[in-house]
């Protein structure tokens, strides 16, 4: 079994991903939001660049594969970002309602959470064949493994930092 090559900054990237989620999820104060927005954009761009380096270090793409792979990767990342932003809105909504949670709000939040996860799975189902057209099924699967590992690390940190419903 091929082991994932860790880009030297992999741990830093994971920390940045987690920090990005935490920064958006934690501060629900509107006054700090303006200053945080520009910092958040800088952080997001850094994360995107570092993530791409991790993917590149682990994909072993030929020059021809890379030429075809990266535009699809970018398209996928754009759509994935929209899903992640939807999840972040959900987390912020949860934070805003945490102390005054009702059955109705809990049901709405859970339905939205499941819808986001369905959207994430649907995106993968749509893009696996696209990646497979430009790289082997093994390399396409490897790419989704990398994505899954990053998402698992983020999910772990979110689960650790978001309290259970009261």
Secondary structure, 3 states (H helix, E strand, C coil): CCCCCCCCCHHHHHHHHHHHHHHHHHCCCCCCHHHHHHHHHHHHHHHHHHHHHHHHHHHCCCHHHHHHHHHHHHHHHHHHHHHHHHHHHHHHHHHHHHHHCCHHHHHHHHHHHHHHHHHHHHHHHHHHHHHHHHCCHHHHHHHHHHHHHHHHHHHHHHHHHCCCCC
